[in-house]
Amino acid sequence: MAKIKEAADRLFGRKFVCKRCKKTIKANQMKIRAKKIPCPRCGSRDFRPKKKEKRMVAGTAK
């Protein structure tokens, strides 16, 4: 994925995805674990870290 540490931090650091509605938010990890941050869309407090996305090169789709 991102070979540069700064790029990886920008794309995946401090980003979490709501388990109920799949909304992505940027928040502090300690507040997410303490369940202090609600989802702005559905109000749930269950989040997971954002996974690294698989990138496809143009023309290689199977």
mmJSON file of the N, C-alpha and C atoms, coordinates in Angstrom:
{"data_MODEL":{"atom_site":{
"group_PDB":["ATOM","ATOM","ATOM","ATOM","ATOM","ATOM","ATOM","ATOM","ATOM","ATOM","ATOM","ATOM","ATOM","ATOM","ATOM","ATOM","ATOM","ATOM","ATOM","ATOM","ATOM","ATOM","ATOM","ATOM","ATOM","ATOM","ATOM","ATOM","ATOM","ATOM","ATOM","ATOM","ATOM","ATOM","ATOM","ATOM","ATOM","ATOM","ATOM","ATOM","ATOM","ATOM","ATOM","ATOM","ATOM","ATOM","ATOM","ATOM","ATOM","ATOM","ATOM","ATOM","ATOM","ATOM","ATOM","ATOM","ATOM","ATOM","ATOM","ATOM","ATOM","ATOM","ATOM","ATOM","ATOM","ATOM","ATOM","ATOM","ATOM","ATOM","ATOM","ATOM","ATOM","ATOM","ATOM","ATOM","ATOM","ATOM","ATOM","ATOM","ATOM","ATOM","ATOM","ATOM","ATOM","ATOM","ATOM","ATOM","ATOM","ATOM","ATOM","ATOM","ATOM","ATOM","ATOM","ATOM","ATOM","ATOM","ATOM","ATOM","ATOM","ATOM","ATOM","ATOM","ATOM","ATOM","ATOM","ATOM","ATOM","ATOM","ATOM","ATOM","ATOM","ATOM","ATOM","ATOM","ATOM","ATOM","ATOM","ATOM","ATOM","ATOM","ATOM","ATOM","ATOM","ATOM","ATOM","ATOM","ATOM","ATOM","ATOM","ATOM","ATOM","ATOM","ATOM","ATOM","ATOM","ATOM","ATOM","ATOM","ATOM","ATOM","ATOM","ATOM","ATOM","ATOM","ATOM","ATOM","ATOM","ATOM","ATOM","ATOM","ATOM","ATOM","ATOM","ATOM","ATOM","ATOM","ATOM","ATOM","ATOM","ATOM","ATOM","ATOM","ATOM","ATOM","ATOM","ATOM","ATOM","ATOM","ATOM","ATOM","ATOM","ATOM","ATOM","ATOM","ATOM","ATOM","ATOM","ATOM","ATOM","ATOM","ATOM","ATOM","ATOM","ATOM"],
"id":[1,2,3,4,5,6,7,8,9,10,11,12,13,14,15,16,17,18,19,20,21,22,23,24,25,26,27,28,29,30,31,32,33,34,35,36,37,38,39,40,41,42,43,44,45,46,47,48,49,50,51,52,53,54,55,56,57,58,59,60,61,62,63,64,65,66,67,68,69,70,71,72,73,74,75,76,77,78,79,80,81,82,83,84,85,86,87,88,89,90,91,92,93,94,95,96,97,98,99,100,101,102,103,104,105,106,107,108,109,110,111,112,113,114,115,116,117,118,119,120,121,122,123,124,125,126,127,128,129,130,131,132,133,134,135,136,137,138,139,140,141,142,143,144,145,146,147,148,149,150,151,152,153,154,155,156,157,158,159,160,161,162,163,164,165,166,167,168,169,170,171,172,173,174,175,176,177,178,179,180,181,182,183,184,185,186],
"type_symbol":["N","C","C","N","C","C","N","C","C","N","C","C","N","C","C","N","C","C","N","C","C","N","C","C","N","C","C","N","C","C","N","C","C","N","C","C","N","C","C","N","C","C","N","C","C","N","C","C","N","C","C","N","C","C","N","C","C","N","C","C","N","C","C","N","C","C","N","C","C","N","C","C","N","C","C","N","C","C","N","C","C","N","C","C","N","C","C","N","C","C","N","C","C","N","C","C","N","C","C","N","C","C","N","C","C","N","C","C","N","C","C","N","C","C","N","C","C","N","C","C","N","C","C","N","C","C","N","C","C","N","C","C","N","C","C","N","C","C","N","C","C","N","C","C","N","C","C","N","C","C","N","C","C","N","C","C","N","C","C","N","C","C","N","C","C","N","C","C","N","C","C","N","C","C","N","C","C","N","C","C","N","C","C","N","C","C"],
"label_atom_id":["N","CA","C","N","CA","C","N","CA","C","N","CA","C","N","CA","C","N","CA","C","N","CA","C","N","CA","C","N","CA","C","N","CA","C","N","CA","C","N","CA","C","N","CA","C","N","CA","C","N","CA","C","N","CA","C","N","CA","C","N","CA","C","N","CA","C","N","CA","C","N","CA","C","N","CA","C","N","CA","C","N","CA","C","N","CA","C","N","CA","C","N","CA","C","N","CA","C","N","CA","C","N","CA","C","N","CA","C","N","CA","C","N","CA","C","N","CA","C","N","CA","C","N","CA","C","N","CA","C","N","CA","C","N","CA","C","N","CA","C","N","CA","C","N","CA","C","N","CA","C","N","CA","C","N","CA","C","N","CA","C","N","CA","C","N","CA","C","N","CA","C","N","CA","C","N","CA","C","N","CA","C","N","CA","C","N","CA","C","N","CA","C","N","CA","C","N","CA","C","N","CA","C","N","CA","C","N","CA","C","N","CA","C","N","CA","C"],
"label_alt_id":[null,null,null,null,null,null,null,null,null,null,null,null,null,null,null,null,null,null,null,null,null,null,null,null,null,null,null,null,null,null,null,null,null,null,null,null,null,null,null,null,null,null,null,null,null,null,null,null,null,null,null,null,null,null,null,null,null,null,null,null,null,null,null,null,null,null,null,null,null,null,null,null,null,null,null,null,null,null,null,null,null,null,null,null,null,null,null,null,null,null,null,null,null,null,null,null,null,null,null,null,null,null,null,null,null,null,null,null,null,null,null,null,null,null,null,null,null,null,null,null,null,null,null,null,null,null,null,null,null,null,null,null,null,null,null,null,null,null,null,null,null,null,null,null,null,null,null,null,null,null,null,null,null,null,null,null,null,null,null,null,null,null,null,null,null,null,null,null,null,null,null,null,null,null,null,null,null,null,null,null,null,null,null,null,null,null],
"label_comp_id":["MET","MET","MET","ALA","ALA","ALA","LYS","LYS","LYS","ILE","ILE","ILE","LYS","LYS","LYS","GLU","GLU","GLU","ALA","ALA","ALA","ALA","ALA","ALA","ASP","ASP","ASP","ARG","ARG","ARG","LEU","LEU","LEU","PHE","PHE","PHE","GLY","GLY","GLY","ARG","ARG","ARG","LYS","LYS","LYS","PHE","PHE","PHE","VAL","VAL","VAL","CYS","CYS","CYS","LYS","LYS","LYS","ARG","ARG","ARG","CYS","CYS","CYS","LYS","LYS","LYS","LYS","LYS","LYS","THR","THR","THR","ILE","ILE","ILE","LYS","LYS","LYS","ALA","ALA","ALA","ASN","ASN","ASN","GLN","GLN","GLN","MET","MET","MET","LYS","LYS","LYS","ILE","ILE","ILE","ARG","ARG","ARG","ALA","ALA","ALA","LYS","LYS","LYS","LYS","LYS","LYS","ILE","ILE","ILE","PRO","PRO","PRO","CYS","CYS","CYS","PRO","PRO","PRO","ARG","ARG","ARG","CYS","CYS","CYS","GLY","GLY","GLY","SER","SER","SER","ARG","ARG","ARG","ASP","ASP","ASP","PHE","PHE","PHE","ARG","ARG","ARG","PRO","PRO","PRO","LYS","LYS","LYS","LYS","LYS","LYS","LYS","LYS","LYS","GLU","GLU","GLU","LYS","LYS","LYS","ARG","ARG","ARG","MET","MET","MET","VAL","VAL","VAL","ALA","ALA","ALA","GLY","GLY","GLY","THR","THR","THR","ALA","ALA","ALA","LYS","LYS","LYS"],
"label_asym_id":["A","A","A","A","A","A","A","A","A","A","A","A","A","A","A","A","A","A","A","A","A","A","A","A","A","A","A","A","A","A","A","A","A","A","A","A","A","A","A","A","A","A","A","A","A","A","A","A","A","A","A","A","A","A","A","A","A","A","A","A","A","A","A","A","A","A","A","A","A","A","A","A","A","A","A","A","A","A","A","A","A","A","A","A","A","A","A","A","A","A","A","A","A","A","A","A","A","A","A","A","A","A","A","A","A","A","A","A","A","A","A","A","A","A","A","A","A","A","A","A","A","A","A","A","A","A","A","A","A","A","A","A","A","A","A","A","A","A","A","A","A","A","A","A","A","A","A","A","A","A","A","A","A","A","A","A","A","A","A","A","A","A","A","A","A","A","A","A","A","A","A","A","A","A","A","A","A","A","A","A","A","A","A","A","A","A"],
"label_entity_id":["1","1","1","1","1","1","1","1","1","1","1","1","1","1","1","1","1","1","1","1","1","1","1","1","1","1","1","1","1","1","1","1","1","1","1","1","1","1","1","1","1","1","1","1","1","1","1","1","1","1","1","1","1","1","1","1","1","1","1","1","1","1","1","1","1","1","1","1","1","1","1","1","1","1","1","1","1","1","1","1","1","1","1","1","1","1","1","1","1","1","1","1","1","1","1","1","1","1","1","1","1","1","1","1","1","1","1","1","1","1","1","1","1","1","1","1","1","1","1","1","1","1","1","1","1","1","1","1","1","1","1","1","1","1","1","1","1","1","1","1","1","1","1","1","1","1","1","1","1","1","1","1","1","1","1","1","1","1","1","1","1","1","1","1","1","1","1","1","1","1","1","1","1","1","1","1","1","1","1","1","1","1","1","1","1","1"],
"label_seq_id":[1,1,1,2,2,2,3,3,3,4,4,4,5,5,5,6,6,6,7,7,7,8,8,8,9,9,9,10,10,10,11,11,11,12,12,12,13,13,13,14,14,14,15,15,15,16,16,16,17,17,17,18,18,18,19,19,19,20,20,20,21,21,21,22,22,22,23,23,23,24,24,24,25,25,25,26,26,26,27,27,27,28,28,28,29,29,29,30,30,30,31,31,31,32,32,32,33,33,33,34,34,34,35,35,35,36,36,36,37,37,37,38,38,38,39,39,39,40,40,40,41,41,41,42,42,42,43,43,43,44,44,44,45,45,45,46,46,46,47,47,47,48,48,48,49,49,49,50,50,50,51,51,51,52,52,52,53,53,53,54,54,54,55,55,55,56,56,56,57,57,57,58,58,58,59,59,59,60,60,60,61,61,61,62,62,62],
"pdbx_PDB_ins_code":[null,null,null,null,null,null,null,null,null,null,null,null,null,null,null,null,null,null,null,null,null,null,null,null,null,null,null,null,null,null,null,null,null,null,null,null,null,null,null,null,null,null,null,null,null,null,null,null,null,null,null,null,null,null,null,null,null,null,null,null,null,null,null,null,null,null,null,null,null,null,null,null,null,null,null,null,null,null,null,null,null,null,null,null,null,null,null,null,null,null,null,null,null,null,null,null,null,null,null,null,null,null,null,null,null,null,null,null,null,null,null,null,null,null,null,null,null,null,null,null,null,null,null,null,null,null,null,null,null,null,null,null,null,null,null,null,null,null,null,null,null,null,null,null,null,null,null,null,null,null,null,null,null,null,null,null,null,null,null,null,null,null,null,null,null,null,null,null,null,null,null,null,null,null,null,null,null,null,null,null,null,null,null,null,null,null],
"Cartn_x":[0.835,0.0,0.881,0.666,1.439,2.818,3.847,5.208,5.785,5.187,5.654,4.842,5.532,4.859,3.844,4.18,3.259,1.975,2.108,0.925,0.054,0.673,-0.089,-0.818,-0.163,-0.812,-1.988,-1.842,-2.921,-4.122,-3.858,-4.94,-5.616,-4.843,-5.396,-5.275,-4.415,-4.228,-5.408,-5.871,-6.981,-8.29,-8.44,-9.694,-10.388,-11.676,-12.469,-13.76,-14.31,-15.514,-16.595,-17.781,-18.91,-19.312,-19.534,-19.9,-21.348,-22.172,-23.578,-23.868,-23.358,-23.722,-22.546,-21.323,-20.114,-19.636,-20.017,-19.536,-18.112,-17.227,-15.834,-15.677,-15.035,-14.769,-13.307,-12.822,-11.46,-11.578,-10.976,-11.098,-9.905,-9.788,-8.732,-9.033,-8.027,-8.218,-8.667,-8.16,-8.539,-10.018,-10.524,-11.937,-12.829,-12.351,-13.11,-13.204,-12.086,-12.086,-12.938,-12.983,-13.803,-15.268,-15.59,-16.942,-17.53,-16.685,-17.129,-17.609,-17.257,-17.585,-18.756,-19.888,-20.972,-20.819,-21.409,-21.415,-22.317,-21.86,-22.698,-23.932,-23.904,-25.02,-26.074,-25.639,-26.617,-26.6,-25.578,-25.527,-24.876,-24.454,-23.799,-22.419,-21.917,-20.585,-19.638,-19.99,-19.157,-18.402,-17.066,-16.221,-15.134,-14.586,-13.418,-12.411,-11.118,-10.123,-10.34,-10.005,-10.129,-9.102,-9.551,-8.655,-7.955,-6.794,-6.07,-6.83,-7.027,-7.799,-6.942,-7.55,-6.847,-6.991,-5.888,-5.893,-5.687,-6.455,-6.321,-5.655,-4.746,-4.097,-5.052,-5.165,-6.084,-5.764,-6.798,-6.627,-6.324,-6.256,-5.967,-7.16,-8.346,-9.53,-9.857,-10.226,-10.534,-12.01],
"Cartn_y":[-1.178,0.0,1.243,2.091,3.324,3.014,3.29,2.99,4.108,5.261,6.401,6.45,6.552,6.51,7.638,8.824,9.956,9.707,9.088,8.793,7.744,6.733,5.703,6.3,7.199,7.852,8.706,9.38,10.229,9.392,8.252,7.432,6.572,6.039,5.058,5.436,6.382,6.751,7.548,7.221,7.905,7.825,6.906,6.766,5.494,5.629,4.511,4.436,3.204,2.959,2.443,3.017,2.582,1.173,0.298,-1.083,-1.204,-0.219,-0.307,0.309,1.521,2.217,2.444,2.027,2.115,3.543,4.483,5.866,5.953,6.612,6.784,8.118,8.076,9.3,9.324,10.508,10.683,11.094,10.286,10.562,9.987,10.373,9.884,8.438,7.57,6.159,5.927,6.694,6.517,6.858,7.871,8.217,7.166,6.561,5.493,4.289,3.912,2.758,3.0,4.236,4.569,4.766,4.653,4.811,6.19,7.222,8.595,9.263,8.701,9.31,8.55,9.213,8.546,8.758,7.881,8.03,9.212,10.124,11.279,10.898,9.747,9.348,8.55,7.5,6.607,6.649,7.234,7.338,6.158,5.151,3.983,4.366,3.601,3.847,2.684,1.826,0.679,1.001,1.066,1.397,0.348,0.251,-0.579,0.294,-0.053,0.713,0.53,1.536,1.436,0.456,-0.451,-1.444,-0.843,-1.373,-0.929,-1.396,-0.487,-0.787,-1.513,-2.43,-3.092,-2.219,-1.927,-1.083,-1.965,-1.714,-2.475,-1.588,-2.157,-1.439,-1.452,-0.342,-0.236,-1.287,-1.977,-2.967,-4.369,-4.575,-5.913,-6.525,-5.966,-6.518,-7.881,-8.789,-10.154,-10.395],
"Cartn_z":[0.0,0.0,0.0,0.966,1.038,1.597,0.825,1.25,2.106,2.055,2.829,4.126,5.252,6.552,6.708,6.242,6.362,5.572,4.407,3.596,4.284,4.873,5.583,6.783,7.509,8.646,8.194,7.075,6.572,6.136,5.489,4.962,6.025,6.984,7.908,9.376,9.715,11.116,11.641,12.836,13.503,12.738,11.789,11.054,11.504,11.77,12.253,11.457,11.349,10.575,11.52,11.43,12.247,11.823,12.793,12.482,12.029,12.335,11.972,10.599,10.341,9.096,8.151,8.523,7.686,7.431,8.281,8.16,8.68,7.946,8.348,9.068,10.247,11.0,11.415,11.737,12.237,13.699,14.596,16.025,16.773,18.034,18.903,19.311,19.272,19.565,21.011,21.948,23.349,23.571,22.876,23.009,22.354,21.261,20.608,21.534,22.16,23.074,24.306,24.783,25.948,25.573,24.29,23.75,24.064,23.96,24.191,22.91,21.751,20.46,19.823,19.576,18.846,17.339,16.584,15.124,14.775,13.915,13.563,12.748,12.09,11.242,12.01,12.768,13.392,14.916,15.534,16.985,17.686,16.949,17.54,18.069,19.016,19.571,19.292,18.344,17.974,16.694,16.792,15.652,15.498,14.303,14.021,13.294,13.369,12.609,11.111,10.34,8.889,8.355,7.48,6.89,5.686,5.381,4.195,2.958,2.022,0.823,-0.198,-0.921,-2.014,-3.248,-3.879,-5.078,-6.299,-7.353,-8.59,-9.632,-10.379,-11.465,-12.656,-13.365,-14.494,-15.546,-15.994,-17.053,-16.561,-15.246,-14.74,-14.02,-14.192,-13.538,-14.132,-13.248,-13.721,-13.757],
"occupancy":[1.0,1.0,1.0,1.0,1.0,1.0,1.0,1.0,1.0,1.0,1.0,1.0,1.0,1.0,1.0,1.0,1.0,1.0,1.0,1.0,1.0,1.0,1.0,1.0,1.0,1.0,1.0,1.0,1.0,1.0,1.0,1.0,1.0,1.0,1.0,1.0,1.0,1.0,1.0,1.0,1.0,1.0,1.0,1.0,1.0,1.0,1.0,1.0,1.0,1.0,1.0,1.0,1.0,1.0,1.0,1.0,1.0,1.0,1.0,1.0,1.0,1.0,1.0,1.0,1.0,1.0,1.0,1.0,1.0,1.0,1.0,1.0,1.0,1.0,1.0,1.0,1.0,1.0,1.0,1.0,1.0,1.0,1.0,1.0,1.0,1.0,1.0,1.0,1.0,1.0,1.0,1.0,1.0,1.0,1.0,1.0,1.0,1.0,1.0,1.0,1.0,1.0,1.0,1.0,1.0,1.0,1.0,1.0,1.0,1.0,1.0,1.0,1.0,1.0,1.0,1.0,1.0,1.0,1.0,1.0,1.0,1.0,1.0,1.0,1.0,1.0,1.0,1.0,1.0,1.0,1.0,1.0,1.0,1.0,1.0,1.0,1.0,1.0,1.0,1.0,1.0,1.0,1.0,1.0,1.0,1.0,1.0,1.0,1.0,1.0,1.0,1.0,1.0,1.0,1.0,1.0,1.0,1.0,1.0,1.0,1.0,1.0,1.0,1.0,1.0,1.0,1.0,1.0,1.0,1.0,1.0,1.0,1.0,1.0,1.0,1.0,1.0,1.0,1.0,1.0,1.0,1.0,1.0,1.0,1.0,1.0],
"B_iso_or_equiv":[0.0,0.0,0.0,0.0,0.0,0.0,0.0,0.0,0.0,0.0,0.0,0.0,0.0,0.0,0.0,0.0,0.0,0.0,0.0,0.0,0.0,0.0,0.0,0.0,0.0,0.0,0.0,0.0,0.0,0.0,0.0,0.0,0.0,0.0,0.0,0.0,0.0,0.0,0.0,0.0,0.0,0.0,0.0,0.0,0.0,0.0,0.0,0.0,0.0,0.0,0.0,0.0,0.0,0.0,0.0,0.0,0.0,0.0,0.0,0.0,0.0,0.0,0.0,0.0,0.0,0.0,0.0,0.0,0.0,0.0,0.0,0.0,0.0,0.0,0.0,0.0,0.0,0.0,0.0,0.0,0.0,0.0,0.0,0.0,0.0,0.0,0.0,0.0,0.0,0.0,0.0,0.0,0.0,0.0,0.0,0.0,0.0,0.0,0.0,0.0,0.0,0.0,0.0,0.0,0.0,0.0,0.0,0.0,0.0,0.0,0.0,0.0,0.0,0.0,0.0,0.0,0.0,0.0,0.0,0.0,0.0,0.0,0.0,0.0,0.0,0.0,0.0,0.0,0.0,0.0,0.0,0.0,0.0,0.0,0.0,0.0,0.0,0.0,0.0,0.0,0.0,0.0,0.0,0.0,0.0,0.0,0.0,0.0,0.0,0.0,0.0,0.0,0.0,0.0,0.0,0.0,0.0,0.0,0.0,0.0,0.0,0.0,0.0,0.0,0.0,0.0,0.0,0.0,0.0,0.0,0.0,0.0,0.0,0.0,0.0,0.0,0.0,0.0,0.0,0.0,0.0,0.0,0.0,0.0,0.0,0.0],
"pdbx_formal_charge":[null,null,null,null,null,null,null,null,null,null,null,null,null,null,null,null,null,null,null,null,null,null,null,null,null,null,null,null,null,null,null,null,null,null,null,null,null,null,null,null,null,null,null,null,null,null,null,null,null,null,null,null,null,null,null,null,null,null,null,null,null,null,null,null,null,null,null,null,null,null,null,null,null,null,null,null,null,null,null,null,null,null,null,null,null,null,null,null,null,null,null,null,null,null,null,null,null,null,null,null,null,null,null,null,null,null,null,null,null,null,null,null,null,null,null,null,null,null,null,null,null,null,null,null,null,null,null,null,null,null,null,null,null,null,null,null,null,null,null,null,null,null,null,null,null,null,null,null,null,null,null,null,null,null,null,null,null,null,null,null,null,null,null,null,null,null,null,null,null,null,null,null,null,null,null,null,null,null,null,null,null,null,null,null,null,null],
"auth_seq_id":[1,1,1,2,2,2,3,3,3,4,4,4,5,5,5,6,6,6,7,7,7,8,8,8,9,9,9,10,10,10,11,11,11,12,12,12,13,13,13,14,14,14,15,15,15,16,16,16,17,17,17,18,18,18,19,19,19,20,20,20,21,21,21,22,22,22,23,23,23,24,24,24,25,25,25,26,26,26,27,27,27,28,28,28,29,29,29,30,30,30,31,31,31,32,32,32,33,33,33,34,34,34,35,35,35,36,36,36,37,37,37,38,38,38,39,39,39,40,40,40,41,41,41,42,42,42,43,43,43,44,44,44,45,45,45,46,46,46,47,47,47,48,48,48,49,49,49,50,50,50,51,51,51,52,52,52,53,53,53,54,54,54,55,55,55,56,56,56,57,57,57,58,58,58,59,59,59,60,60,60,61,61,61,62,62,62],
"auth_comp_id":["MET","MET","MET","ALA","ALA","ALA","LYS","LYS","LYS","ILE","ILE","ILE","LYS","LYS","LYS","GLU","GLU","GLU","ALA","ALA","ALA","ALA","ALA","ALA","ASP","ASP","ASP","ARG","ARG","ARG","LEU","LEU","LEU","PHE","PHE","PHE","GLY","GLY","GLY","ARG","ARG","ARG","LYS","LYS","LYS","PHE","PHE","PHE","VAL","VAL","VAL","CYS","CYS","CYS","LYS","LYS","LYS","ARG","ARG","ARG","CYS","CYS","CYS","LYS","LYS","LYS","LYS","LYS","LYS","THR","THR","THR","ILE","ILE","ILE","LYS","LYS","LYS","ALA","ALA","ALA","ASN","ASN","ASN","GLN","GLN","GLN","MET","MET","MET","LYS","LYS","LYS","ILE","ILE","ILE","ARG","ARG","ARG","ALA","ALA","ALA","LYS","LYS","LYS","LYS","LYS","LYS","ILE","ILE","ILE","PRO","PRO","PRO","CYS","CYS","CYS","PRO","PRO","PRO","ARG","ARG","ARG","CYS","CYS","CYS","GLY","GLY","GLY","SER","SER","SER","ARG","ARG","ARG","ASP","ASP","ASP","PHE","PHE","PHE","ARG","ARG","ARG","PRO","PRO","PRO","LYS","LYS","LYS","LYS","LYS","LYS","LYS","LYS","LYS","GLU","GLU","GLU","LYS","LYS","LYS","ARG","ARG","ARG","MET","MET","MET","VAL","VAL","VAL","ALA","ALA","ALA","GLY","GLY","GLY","THR","THR","THR","ALA","ALA","ALA","LYS","LYS","LYS"],
"auth_asym_id":["A","A","A","A","A","A","A","A","A","A","A","A","A","A","A","A","A","A","A","A","A","A","A","A","A","A","A","A","A","A","A","A","A","A","A","A","A","A","A","A","A","A","A","A","A","A","A","A","A","A","A","A","A","A","A","A","A","A","A","A","A","A","A","A","A","A","A","A","A","A","A","A","A","A","A","A","A","A","A","A","A","A","A","A","A","A","A","A","A","A","A","A","A","A","A","A","A","A","A","A","A","A","A","A","A","A","A","A","A","A","A","A","A","A","A","A","A","A","A","A","A","A","A","A","A","A","A","A","A","A","A","A","A","A","A","A","A","A","A","A","A","A","A","A","A","A","A","A","A","A","A","A","A","A","A","A","A","A","A","A","A","A","A","A","A","A","A","A","A","A","A","A","A","A","A","A","A","A","A","A","A","A","A","A","A","A"],
"auth_atom_id":["N","CA","C","N","CA","C","N","CA","C","N","CA","C","N","CA","C","N","CA","C","N","CA","C","N","CA","C","N","CA","C","N","CA","C","N","CA","C","N","CA","C","N","CA","C","N","CA","C","N","CA","C","N","CA","C","N","CA","C","N","CA","C","N","CA","C","N","CA","C","N","CA","C","N","CA","C","N","CA","C","N","CA","C","N","CA","C","N","CA","C","N","CA","C","N","CA","C","N","CA","C","N","CA","C","N","CA","C","N","CA","C","N","CA","C","N","CA","C","N","CA","C","N","CA","C","N","CA","C","N","CA","C","N","CA","C","N","CA","C","N","CA","C","N","CA","C","N","CA","C","N","CA","C","N","CA","C","N","CA","C","N","CA","C","N","CA","C","N","CA","C","N","CA","C","N","CA","C","N","CA","C","N","CA","C","N","CA","C","N","CA","C","N","CA","C","N","CA","C","N","CA","C","N","CA","C","N","CA","C","N","CA","C","N","CA","C"],
"pdbx_PDB_model_num":[1,1,1,1,1,1,1,1,1,1,1,1,1,1,1,1,1,1,1,1,1,1,1,1,1,1,1,1,1,1,1,1,1,1,1,1,1,1,1,1,1,1,1,1,1,1,1,1,1,1,1,1,1,1,1,1,1,1,1,1,1,1,1,1,1,1,1,1,1,1,1,1,1,1,1,1,1,1,1,1,1,1,1,1,1,1,1,1,1,1,1,1,1,1,1,1,1,1,1,1,1,1,1,1,1,1,1,1,1,1,1,1,1,1,1,1,1,1,1,1,1,1,1,1,1,1,1,1,1,1,1,1,1,1,1,1,1,1,1,1,1,1,1,1,1,1,1,1,1,1,1,1,1,1,1,1,1,1,1,1,1,1,1,1,1,1,1,1,1,1,1,1,1,1,1,1,1,1,1,1,1,1,1,1,1,1]
}}}
